[in-house]
């Protein structure tokens, strides 16, 4: 599947655009799909997702925190911390 903007919401204030932000995202996609390079590109275009932001992601096979890496507008997952 593809990124669904309706399931992507900010969890932190967005008043200071220079500060890192925390997001929540829920999907029926599996982790292998969510961590694919470019999966969150639409979030960058629509919501201003940027490198070093954190996504709390509820996917079909678990829940993870992801650190976002922005490489010339292509968003990938830099670090993953899984819940036990």
N, C-alpha and C positions, 0 to 999 in steps of 0.2 A: 504494500500500500504506500501511500504518500503522506507527507506531513499534512495534518488537519488543523488549520488555524483556529477553529472553534474550540479546540481542546488545549490551547496554549494561553496561559494567563500569567500576569506578573504577580509575584508574591512580595516584592519590595517596591518602595517608592521610586518613581522615575523622575523626580524633580531635578536631580543633578545628573545630566547626561554623561558626565565623566566618571561617575561611580559605577562599579560593577553591579549587576542586577541579578536577582534570583527569580526564576520562572518555574511554573508547574506545567507539566504536559502529560496527558493521558492518551494512550493509544492501544489498539489491539495488535499492533505490530510487535514482532519479537525484537529482542536486543540486537541481534545481528543486522536487522534492517535499520533500526534507529541509529546505530553508530556508523552507518555508511556515510562516506564523505558526501556532503551536499544535502543531506536529509533535511537539515534545518535552514536551508537557504531562504525559503519563503518567510521564515520568522525574521530574518535580517531585513528583508525588503519591507515587510509589513509592520513589524514591531520595533525595529532597531536593535535586535539581538546583536551582540558584539563579542569579540574575544574576551576571555576571562569571566564572562557571565556564567552563572551556574544554573543548570536545569535539573529540577527534581522530576524524574520521569517514571511514570507508572506504565510499564509495557506488559505485554501478555505473559512474559515469563519471568517477571520480577520487577523490583523497584530499585532505581539507581540514582545517584547524584552524578551529573556530568559537568566537567569544565569545558567550556566552548573555546575552540581555537578558530580564529578567523584568518584565512590565508587568501588575501585578495578577493574577499567576498564569498569564498567557499567555506562553509562552516563544517568543522569536524569535531569529534570528541577527543579532547586531550587527555584527561584523566577520568577514571571511573572509580567511585567508591561504592561498593555493593553493600546492601544491608544483609545481615546474617539471618 
